[in-house]
Amino acid sequence: MNAFALMLGVTACYTISSLSDKYAAAKAKFAPDGFTFLMCASMSVFLALTLPFQTIAFTLSWQAFAGVGLVALCKLLEFRMSVQVLREMSAFELKAWLGVTLFVSYLADVFMGEELKALRLVFICFAALGLLLIVRSDKAEKIHYKTIALPLFLYLGAKFGYGLTIRGFSGYTSSIMLLLPGLVIVALISLPRVHFKAYSEKPKGTLNVVLARIPNTAGMLIENAVIAISLANYSLIQPMILVTLFIISLIRREAYSKANILGGALAIAGVIGFQLCS
């Protein structure tokens, strides 16, 4: 299966979980530790259920253990920071901000041996410009960036760092043996500060988070396959999710501007153009 087909699969899975996470962060208002534990514990169970169908490899080396530790760190930052960021901006806007990792991811691919192609950089610029237009036009003045600047920076770094870790340590262990232990570690770190009463007080929010982890888990497995092909393709998944969320907003007849439409078109052109320049 080619990279673009895998990316479409991840996009579908993550769009579902993103919409649910917005509810959990903005309406159910789970505390960061409670949200992180619920996510990691649920995904650990779902991932464990897939082990009989996975190719498992793990070496008893410091590199393998370092990879697990880095995955745990990236996921801990990603989950905790996303709760804070989503209280100020929509999932739609957050995906747009992830576009800043496009250039770094492609340069990382080049550093790892991929041929540098100027036309691919042009299409990355298209995608990045499209994301910028969406962010700037979606009532960005109402977002209090001073309060989320650090969480947003850490979130972006964690997303890129996860892809880099999975790609860089794949020679020492299979990706699921990096991801599953990493999620278990994050769940254990969060456990001492979890107030389990909050789950019973917010049953609808709890159920939404747990059920959303099913497509989220499927998305992570497919995403790891994309990372093995290219970090740039991994980072382009976020613009694809953004475009999907934008189309959903149009279907719901939410407010949008000409800049939104132009930004969406540029993002689509950038993703498709990048794939055609293989």
Residue, then its C-alpha position, 0 to 999 in steps of 0.5 A: m500500500n502506498a504512502f498516500a493511501l496510508m495517510l488517508g487512513v490515518t486522517a480518517c482515524y485522527t479526525i474522529s478522535s480529534l473531534s472527541d478530544k475537543y469535547a473532552a478538553a473544552k466541555a468535560k474539562f478533564a484535568p491534564d493528568g486525568f485526561t492523559f491517564l484515560m487516553c494512555a490506559s485505553m490505548s495500551v489495552f487496545l494496542a495490546l489486543t493487536l500484539p498477536f497480529q504484529t511483527i514484534a522485535f525488541t533488542l536488549s540494548w540501551q538504544a531500545f530503552a532510550g527509544v521507549g523513554l523518548v516515546a514516553l516523553c513525547k506522548l506525555l508532552e503531547f497529551r498534557m499540552s493538548v489539553q491546555v491548548l485545546r482550551e484556547m483554540s479548536a482542533f481545527e486551529l491546532k492542526a493548522w499550527l502543526g504545519v510548522t513542522l513540515f519544513v523540519s520534517y522534510l529536511a530531516d528526511v533529506f538528512m537521512g538520505e532522501e534526495l532534496k527536490a526543490l519542487r517538493l519544497v515549493f509544495i510544502c510552502f503551498a501547504a504551510l501558506g494554506l495553514l497560515l491563512i486558515v489560522r489567521s482568518d479563523k478569529a485568531e485574535k480571540i485566542h490568548y496566545k500568551t497563555i498557551a505559547l509554551p504548551l503550544f511549542l512543547y506540543l509541536g516539538a513532541k509531535f515532531g519528536y515522536g516521528l523522529t524517534i520512531r524513525g531513528f530507533s526502528g533498527y533496534t525495535s519494532s515501532i509497537m514495542l516503542l509505542l506500547p511501553g511508552l504509553v504504559i509509562v505515561a499512564l503510570i506517571s499520571l496515575p498518582r495524580v488521577h482523581f477517579k471520581a471525575y470519571s464517574e461524575k462525567p460518564k459521557g466525557t469518559l466514554n467519549v474519550v475511551l471510545a475515541r481511542i479505538p480509531n486513535t489506536a488504529g491511526m497510530l499503528i498506520e501512522n507508524a507505517v507512514i513514518a517508516i516511509s517518510l517524516a515529511n509524509y508523517s507531518l503532512i497528515q496534519p494538513m490533511i486532517l485540517v482540510t477534513l475538519f474544514i470540510i466538516s465545518l462547511i457541511r455544518r454551515e459554520a462561519y468561514s471566510k474567503a481566506n479559509i477557502l483559499g487556505g484549504a485549497l492551497a493545503i490540498a494542492g500542497v499535499i497532493g503536489f508533494q505526493l506527485c513529486s515522488 
